[in-house]
Amino acid sequence: MKQEAKAAAGAPATLWDRTRWLASQEILETALRLFTEQGYDETTIAQIAREAGVSQRTLFRYFGTKEDLLGGDQGRFGRVLTETIGEQPAEAGVWEALRAGVAAVLALHDSREQALERFRLLHNTASLRAGWLEKRLRFQEELLPLVEARMGVTVGSADPRARAVLATAFACLDAASMAWVDNDGKGDILDLYDECLAAVRA
């Protein structure tokens, strides 16, 4: 999605909020460019702030951690995932509900090019992969009651099936994004997710 469309569809309504939103986008784009050019671990917060034309203090008002500068607010990703899955109709199966959540999270990327660079950095930077694993496990715990309820499993029980379903969905997203990066962003990452899930379920 182009920045113009993004601004029209999702940017805040007030002038003050739009200004803050545009400033955060400028910082994100600067950070992503530097991460891509010289590596995530080699890029400092001070350098990002300097090139974005803001102070480090201002930068941290928009983003709490260096990792947030790679992909935006990870907490927002988790909220969108949880809300989307929870909003699916009762008759929707668990795999269908999870796919809707995955699609909603992928749609948060500003553009195809930025998504590709973010996934490339994620899969090629050890520190980012470790951080993603930690977040993935947290997201799975947050989603567990929703998945248990949709599967008819007693919420909070020791039944492992809901955990297995969640682990499979996230593993398929990882496999799809890795294949998408290896193929230099050709094709649709959601189609690759479907292929991975079909292979596992078969």
Secondary structure, DSSP 8 states (H G I E B T S, - for coil): --HHHHHHHHS-SSHHHHHHHHHHHHHHHHHHHHHHHH-TTT--HHHHHHHHTS-HHHHHHH-SSTTHHHHS-HHHHHHHHHHHHHHS-TTS-HHHHHHHHHHHHHTTSS-HHHHHHHHHHHHH-HHHHHHHHHHHHHHHHHHHHHHHHHHT--TTSS--HHHHHHHHHHHHHHHHHHHHHHTTT-S-HHHHHHHHHHHHH-
